[in-house]
């Protein structure tokens, strides 16, 4: 309801999507003709765009967290941020939920979206953040599926089980830890993905 209100306010005042960068009281003032509230929009839009461009935050955050500083760190971890000091070293194994049983070794193909699906060759392992129905045509080509998000009843798990290919879901950080072209072993029964090379 609030979104519809902001959209309509943007239409009525000519502010467009700038309306989404105003607080409710400012939006009401704009509707009454006070366009001075729009002066705040550029700074708020810039802040929004700055944070929207950051990678997904770590699964677990302990202590004070500065997302900009964390994102600038080339050694950042996507699974854990601990302000108390250095975390334990990252192992060569990514863990998640068992999605579909089976063990497969192959080449990881890290894809950002289904529009990149033509990069996935038959027998490669699909690695992505999350799948939905738009990804389904790629599953028959994949030897296995690994996702950052999801659970045993997620889209990736269900489709992988239907097709009889292993899946590990809800890893939290597979797309950060695995690189395109890495040779990996997916164990869908144990919920592990091991980096081989």
N, C-alpha and C positions, 0 to 999 in steps of 0.2 A: 504494500500500500504506500509506504514512504517513497519507494522508488518511482511508482507511478506519479505521485505528487511532485517529486523533483523533476521528472521528465516533463510533466505538463507546465510546471513553473518555468522551466527553461524555454519551452515553446512560447508561452505567453509573453515572456519578457525579452525574448531574443537572446538570452544568455546561453542557450544550448546546454551542452554537458558541463559548462562552468557551474551550473546549479549544484552539481554533486560535490563541489568543493566548498560549499557554504553550510554553516550550521543552520538549524531550523529557524532560529530567531533572525538570522541574516537573510534567509530565504524569504521569510515573511516581510522583512523590510524591503527587499528587492521587489516583491509583488506590490508593495505600496508605492513603488517608484523611486526608492533610494538606491541608485546605482553605485554609490560609493563602496558598497560592500564587495563589489567585484574587484576592487583593488587588491584584495587579499588572495585572489585566485591564482595568479602566476606563481607565487611562492609556495602555496599549498600543492599546486600541480607538480612543480619541480620536486618537492619532497616526496610526493606519491611516486613519481616516475623513478626517482633515485632508489627508493626501497623496493619497488616492483621489479627493478632490474637485477636485484640480488638473487643468488641461488637459494633454493629452499633451505630453511634453517635446519640445524642439526636436530635429530630425533630427541636427544636428551641434552638439556642445557642446565648446568650447575653454576650458580653464582651470577654476577653481573655480566651482561652480554652486550657487546657493541657489534651489531650486524655488519656495519660498513667495514670496520677493522677486521672482523672475522673473514669477510668475503675477499678482502685484499690479501689475505695470507695464502700463499701458494701451497702451503702444507696443511691447510684447513681440513678438518674431518667433518663429514656430513652425519656421522652417527652419534658423536659426542663432543660437547664443548664443556670443559671444566675450568672455571676461572681460578681454581686453587693451584693449578700448575699443569705441567705436561701430562697428557693422558698416556695410557699404555700404548705401546706401538701397535699399528694396524697389522693384523695377520693377513695371510694370503687367502683366508677363507671369509666369504660373505655369508651371513646367516639370515634366514627368514623363516616363513611358515612353509611346511610341506604343502604344495598345491596339487600336484599330481605325481604319482610314483614313477620311478624309473631313473636310470643313471645314463647320462650322455656326455661325451666329450666332443668339443667342437670349437668353432670360431665364434666369438661374441660379436654381434652386430648391434651396436648401441644406437637406437633411433629415438628422436625427439617427438615425432608424431607420425600418424599413419600416412601422411603425404610423402614420407621418406621410404615407404615400404618397398619401392623398387630396388633399394640397396640390399635388402635381405635376400640372399641367395639360398637355394634349396640346401638343407642340411646345416645351416648356420643357426646360432642360438640367439633368439630375439631378447634383447635387454632394453627395457624402457621404464618410464616412471609408473605408468598405469595404462591398462587397456580397457577398451569398451567395444561396442559392436563394430565400430569403424575399423578396428584392428583385425577382425575375424578372418578376412580373406588372406592374411599373412600366415596364420597359424598352420595351415597344411604344409607350407614350405619350411617351417621352423623345426629344428630337431628338439628344441626345448624353449621354455619361456621363463624369463626372470624379470620381476618387477620390484620397484621401490615401495610401492603401496599395494595394499590388498590383503586378503585373508583367504582361508580355505573355501569360502563361498563367493569369492570375487569372480569377475568375468574371466580373467586369465586362468584361474584354477578350473572353473567349470568347462571351458572350451578345451583346455589342455587334456582334462580327463576324458572328455568325449572323443578326442582324436588320438588318445593313447600316447601323448608326449609328456615328458617330465616338466614340472613347473615348480619354481620356488618364488613365493610372493611375499610382499611386505618386508623386504630386506632393509628398507630405509635409505640405503646408500649404494645400491649396485651400480647405478648410472654414474656415480662419482668415483667408485673404486675400480670399475672395470673400464677398459678402453676398447674402442672399436678395433677389432682384429686380434684381441687377446685370445689365447687358447685356454679354455676353461672346462671344468667338469661340473655338471649339474646333477645333484642327487636330490630328486624330488621327494624321496621317502624321508630323508633326514632334514631337508630344508637347508642344504648347504650348497654353496657355489665356490669351487676351489680354483684359484688361478694357477695354471700349469706352467705358463711361460711369461 
